[in-house]
Amino acid sequence: MKARWRGGACRATALVLLLAALCGALMRTAPARAQTISSVELAAAALDTGDVPGFVAVAELDASVPRGFDAAFSRVLYATDLRGGLLIVNLAAAGDAVPHAALLQAVTTGAVLAGLTSDAGTNANFQPVTPLGVGEADYAAVWNRYDQSSNVWLSAYGDTFVRGRIFVTLLYLAPPASAVPSVIGQAAQAQDLKIQNSQALP
């Protein structure tokens, strides 16, 4: 399990860097200001043990914060039952320099999930699916991802959405024989609700 969640943490960091590249072209010049959302506040708003039935948190990190963002945070949860699987949660808080339209565009074009699956050697069969109906806009997809640590192909389910200034990316990875597709929908609904109810976020 240790090797798997370490790989999950690396993928979580890549999510933030990819998002920064997508939003960078649309950033406007803005005066410097004090950070208004911290990684601690994002951590409090991110899915944790008990928020998704059967999943417990096994790793978390303050992800690299790209230019234009206040903070980023990632948490990895592991399925404790026999089905196995990882749920990777990434929250990034956009600063004033990132127009809200840029966040929405990054979601609706599917660019984040498509960017994560651009390596044909470790990803296959990428297919957009019906949005899950979370946030102000969301984009969902399914595909197969090769896990180099265990040398097996996994079923991958992803969703990105925006709620206010928070850009959320969720990835659920599990062996095909035991994957539960409904997990990504449950996680997305729970994460959206937790952000809306968070006392830590402005």
C-alpha positions, 0 to 999 in steps of 0.5 A, spaced: 500 500 500 505 504 501 508 504 494 501 505 491 499 512 495 506 515 494 504 514 487 498 517 488 501 523 491 505 524 485 499 524 481 496 529 486 502 534 485 501 533 477 494 536 477 496 542 480 501 544 475 497 542 470 491 546 472 496 552 473 499 551 465 491 551 463 489 558 467 496 561 466 494 564 459 488 567 461 491 570 468 490 578 468 495 582 472 493 583 479 496 587 485 500 582 490 496 581 496 496 577 502 494 569 502 487 569 503 486 561 503 491 557 506 493 549 505 490 548 512 483 551 510 483 547 504 485 541 508 479 542 513 475 542 507 477 536 503 474 529 503 477 525 509 476 519 513 469 518 514 466 522 508 466 516 503 464 510 506 469 505 506 475 509 505 480 512 510 486 517 509 493 514 508 497 520 505 496 528 504 501 533 502 501 541 501 502 541 493 506 545 490 502 552 489 502 555 482 503 562 480 496 565 481 493 561 486 493 562 494 494 554 496 493 547 494 492 541 498 492 533 496 489 527 500 489 520 498 484 515 501 484 508 501 479 503 500 479 498 507 475 493 504 477 487 500 475 491 493 481 495 494 482 502 490 485 509 491 481 516 492 485 522 490 483 528 492 486 535 490 483 542 492 486 548 489 484 555 491 485 560 485 487 567 487 485 574 484 489 573 478 485 567 475 479 569 472 473 565 474 472 564 467 478 560 466 477 556 472 470 554 468 473 553 462 479 548 465 473 544 467 468 544 461 473 543 456 476 537 460 483 539 459 485 537 466 483 530 465 485 529 458 492 532 460 493 527 466 491 521 460 496 524 455 501 518 456 499 513 451 503 508 455 500 508 461 493 510 459 488 507 454 480 508 452 479 515 455 472 516 454 468 522 457 461 521 461 455 524 463 457 530 468 456 528 475 452 535 477 456 538 482 459 544 483 458 550 478 460 546 472 463 539 472 467 534 467 467 526 468 471 521 464 473 514 465 479 510 462 484 505 464 491 506 467 497 502 468 500 502 475 507 501 474 508 499 481 504 493 481 504 492 473 497 491 472 491 495 469 486 499 473 480 502 472 480 510 473 474 514 474 475 522 474 471 528 475 473 536 476 469 541 478 469 548 480 465 551 487 467 558 488 474 559 487 476 552 489 478 547 483 477 540 485 480 534 482 478 527 484 481 520 481 478 513 483 483 508 481 481 500 482 482 493 480 477 492 474 474 486 477 473 490 484 472 497 482 465 500 484 463 506 479 459 509 484 464 511 488 466 517 484 459 520 484 459 519 492 465 522 493 464 528 488 457 530 491 460 529 498 466 534 496 462 539 493 457 539 500 463 539 504 466 545 501 459 549 501 458 547 508 466 549 510 467 554 515 474 555 514 473 557 506 471 565 505 
